[in-house]
Structure formats: C-alpha cells, structure tokens
Amino acid sequence: MTLTFDDLTAVAGGTLNEYIDLSQIASIINRRFYRQGLNWAVAGFKILSAPASQAFVTVSKLQNTWVTSGTWEKSMRHWLAQQNEAIEAAGAQSATAAFRDFKILMDNQHVIKYNSAGSNLNLTNLIPTGYLTGEWEASQIVIPNDGAPGVTNEYVLKMYGPSDATAKGMVEGYIRSRSVPQTPDPATPAATDTSWLAEMINVGDSEDSVLVNAQYNNRQLPYDQDDYPGAAGNFAAVQTHDMEYITPTTIGGTTRLKGGNFPCGLIKITAVNFDSEESLDFTLQVDLVPGHHRGYLAETMVEM
C-alpha cells in the first residue's frame, strides 16, 4: 500500500520531471496483471529531503473531467475495434497477446522520455526501488494511407498535446470526431407578442427591453464551442493536483501532498530545485488505499 521511490535527484538549479503508472507498479509488486484503464485512489504523497533543501514540488494528473473519460473510452474502443477486426480477418484469435491492454502516455514530456528510453516504459516511468520489471508496452494505433496512398504508420497515444510524428493527441482526436453544440440553442420562437412572460408582469412600455434581455442575453455557450479543455489553446496540459514548497524550515525534511483520484493511475511529479549549487536528493512515497479491486480502491475508467 506504500510505494517507495529512492534516489530521485533534481540537479542544482534544474527541474526533474518523472512519471508514475500505478497499474504498472501494482502489476509488478503483486505479480498479477492490473489494467491501466483504472481510476486509482491515492491516500497521499510524502517527500523526504535533506534539511537545507530549497525546492518546489508539483503533483499532476490527467484532467478530472468528462472530457478525459470520454476521450479515453472512445480512443480505447477504436483501438480495440481495429485490433479485433484484424485478428478476426486473420483467424488469429488463439494467438492474441495474453496481456493485451490499452496503455497511453500523459503529455509531450512523457512522450519525449518514452522515445529517449527506446520506447521502453520500464525506463520511462518510475519503478519502486528494488523491484524487477516485466513487459509494459505503450499501445499503438495504425493509420493506413497516412498522408499518401499505401503509406502505413504506427503511433503511440498521449492524452494532451498536438499530434506529431510519433504520437497522436487523444483529446485533439476526440474533438474532431464529434459534432459541436448548436448555438444559440434552442432557437428563439418567431412570435413573442403572446409570451407568458409578458402576460405575467405588466411592464408597460419597457416590455420590449425585457424581451430583448430575455432573448439575447446568454444565448451563447458558457464555454468555447470548438475546443475542449485539453485541446491546443485550451489548457492542453496535465491538471495540477497539489504543490508544496520545500524550505530549510521544513520540519523533519518531510513534505506531504494531498491524496485524490488519478485517472489511468498516471501521475507526474515535478521538482524544481532553487539551490544553484547543491542538487536536490529526495525519496518519494505514495500511499494507496485498500479496496475491492484486487486489493486496491480503484474503478474502471468506463465508470469515471
């Protein structure tokens, strides 16, 4: 229930970005398979650092919204349908990978770490100190006729950020697959002289002004019509979950950050070292919550 990550270092004056996949870790330490598509509960975080440390630590996650849930489910179902169609056409049902699972990345920085690690998630994500790893590969989608007839390319998926040569942006794809709300909606009736609003209150000559206010104020959507949160230009980034300063007055060198729910069990840890001469060395502990999903408190992303 407590995950410990030792020997984390932010160089002097530098910034450390690390990623955690709770389903991957739970699979490793329990020696059984946990799918990434879970919304995990975390009780809290604890950071142990040297007494003289000066830093700023942020815990981030996938945005806790229906857009994230809808994006994940639609992307997952398209990935699964594409694979199932190919498997059925080839008659290869018996050869399907035993631990086939839909696995995504968080953002552009996560993709950069993944590519620099040779497309190896075991080297991309943090693993608790002392544990051996197994196979944990990011899911790939296949795009036929990609830019030209006969050209087929494969891409990993990231929740936020624009599509590029190696990864497709999931929120971006979700937006382009859906129609937008009608605005204004509903349309104003053609006849207004029999409005019951006008009959309720005798406002005399000011009735026209009342009707103008009723008809034309707040006719538009209270949010951007075209771009969802998570899309380019509309907070296309992970959601800040909590943040804390580490200072020389931090009691016992212990810094705590709050718990919460983490969609897909993905967590981003950012540590900014304010000390221009000394590195920030720290240990991170993540406390999970007991529950009924194979020992942990978690629910499927479909139920998010």
N, C-alpha and C positions, 0 to 999 in steps of 0.2 A: 504493500500500500504506500510505501515511501520509496521514491526513485531518487538515487543519489548520483550526481554528475560531478566528478572531481576534476581538478587541474584545468579549469577554464581561465583563460587569460585574455585581457584586453591590453594591448601594448600601450606604452606611455603616450598619452595624447591621442590615442586611437579609439576606434569603435569596433566592438565584437558583435556579430550577428550569428545566432545559432538557431537551429530548428529542431523541434521535438515532435515525433509521431507516436502518440500514446498507444495506438493499436499495434504498431511495430514492436514497441517495448514490452507491452503486455504479452505478445506472442513469444518473445524471446525469454522473458523471465519465468513465464508459466509453462513453457514448452507446449503450447497449443495455439491454434490459429484464431486471431481476432481480426475481423474485417475493419478496414479503415473507415467505412461508412457508418461510424457511430458518433453520436453527440455525447462526449465524455464529461463527467462531473469531476472537478478538481477542488479539493478542500483548501488548498493554499500553496504558496511558494515560500521558501526560506533561502536566503543567501548568506553564506558565512565568508567574511572577508577580513583582511588584516586591519587592525585598529586605525591606521593612518590613511586608509583608502579614501579617495575622493572620486565619486562616480555618480552616474545617473543610469538607473536600470528601468527598462520598459518590458512588460509582458504584453504581447499582442496575439490576436486570434483572427479567424475568419469572421466577417461581419455577422452579427447575430440577428439576421433578418430573414423574411420570407424569400427575398431575392437569392440569398445564399442557398437556402433549402431548395427552392425551385430550380436554380441553376445546377446544383449538384444532381438532383434527381433526373432532370431531363438529359443532362450530359451522360450520366451513368446508363440510362436506358438506351440512348443512342449507341453508346459504346458496346453494351451488351447485345443489342439487336444486330449490330454489324458483325460481331463475332459469331453469334448463334447462326446467322444466315450463312456465313462462310463454313462453319462447322457442319451444318446440315447439308450444304451443297457438296461437301467433300466426303460426307458419310463418316466423319471423324469424331463422332460423339464419344467413343471409348478412349480417345487419345487426348481429350481436353485436360489441361493442367489441373492438378488436384486442388491447388490453392489459388485458382484464378480469382482476381479481385480487382475492383476499381480503385486505383490509387492516384491521387492528384498532388500537385505542389501548390504552395501558397501564393507566391508573388514572383516578380522578376529576380530578386536576390536569391530566392530559393532555387530557381532555375539555373542561375549562374553557378551556385555551389554544386548543384547536381551535375552540370556539364564539366566543371573543373575537377570533379571527383570521378570522371569517367563514366557517367550515368550510373553510378553506384549509390543507392540510397543509404547503404550501411556506412558510407564515408561522408554522405551529405548531412545526415541527421545525427543528433547526439544519441549516444548509446550509454546506458548506465555503466559505471566503472566496473570492470572485471568480467563482463559477460561476453560470450561468443555469439556471433550473429549467424543468421541463415539468409535465405533468399528473400528479398523485399524489393521488387522492381516497380517503377512507376508505370502506369498504364499508358498505352499508346493508341492513338486513333490513326486510321489510314484514310488519306484523301486521294481518291483517284482523279486523273485528269487535272492535277494540281497546277494551274497556270498554263498548261499546254496539254493537248491530247496525248494520251499514253504515258504521261508522267505521274507516277505514284509516289507520295511521300508519307512519312510517319512523323507524328508529333506527340510529345507529352502534353499534359494539360496543367494550366495554372489558373487559380480562381480569379486573380486580378492582374491587370496589365494587358496591353495590346498584343495581338498575335504577332509572332515573328518567325524567323527561320527554323526555330527549334521547338517552340511551344505555342499552343493555341490558348487565347484568353477565353475562359469559360463564361464569365458574365457578358463579355462582348458578343460571344456566340449566342447566348440566351436571348439577349436583346434583339438581335437580328432575326431570331426565329419566331418572334411574337408580334402581333399587331399592337398598336398603341390605342389608348382610350380615346373615345370621341370627346372633343372639347369645343364648344360647351356641350354638356350632356346633363339633362335632356334639353332638346331644343325648346325655345320659348313658343308657347301657343300663339297662333296668329291673332286670336280675339282676346282682348284684355279688358274690354268695357264691361264684361259681366263677371269679372273676377270677384270671388267671395271675399278677398282681402279688402277690396274697395267697398264692398257692402257692409263689412263688419264695422268699419270706422268711418265716420263722416268727417273727412278732412278737407272738404270744400275744394278751393282752387288749387290746393297743394297735392291733389291726388296724382297728377302726372309725375311730380317729382318722386312720390313714394313708389310709383310703378317703375320708374327708371332705376331707382335704387334696388328694388326687388329683382328686376330683370337683369341688370348689367353688373352689379357688384358681385364678385366671387363667382363669375361664370366659368373661369378657367381652373385648371387643375391646381391643387395646392402643392404640387411637386413638378419637376421637369417632365415634360411629356415624352421625350425620346430616350433619355439616358438614365439608367438605373444607378443607384449607389453601387460603386464598384466598377463602373464604366469609366473610360477615359474622360477626364474633365469633371467627374462627379465622384470625388473621393475614391479613386482607383487604388486602394491600399488596404492593408490589413487593419483591423479595428484595435485601437489601444484598449487593453483590458485593465491595466494598472501600471503605476510608475512610482518610483521612490528614489530619493537621494541617498547615497552612501557618503557619510562625512566622518571626520575624525572623532566626532562626538557620538557616533552610532554606538549604542550600548552593546557591549559584548561582541561587536563586529557582526551582529545579526540583524538582517533586514528582512522583513516579511511583506509579502504582497498577497492580496485577497484571492480567494478561490472563485469559482464560477463554472459555467459550461463552455466547452470548447468543441465547436463543430468539426467533425472528422478527426478529432483528437490532435489537431495540429496547433502547435504553439511556437511563437517566435520570441526569442529572448535577445534583447539589445542592451549592451552595456557600453556606456560612453565614459572613458577614463579621463578625468580632468587633470590628472597629475602628468605633467610634461616630462618627468624624469623617471618615475617608477611605474612598472607595469601593475595592472590590477589583477591579482590572482584570487580566485574565489571558487567556492563549492556551491552548487545549486541543488536543492532538494524540492521535489514535487510530491505533495501528499494527495493521494487519490481517495475515493470514497467507496466503502463497501456497498454492494448492491446485488441485484438478482441477475445481472447479465454476466454470467460465468464468473461471479465473484465481485464485479465492479458495478458502480452506478453509472449506467450508460443506456442510451436508447438509440434505435436506428435513425439515420438521417431522414428516412422517409417520414418519420413521426415528428420531425423537428417543427 
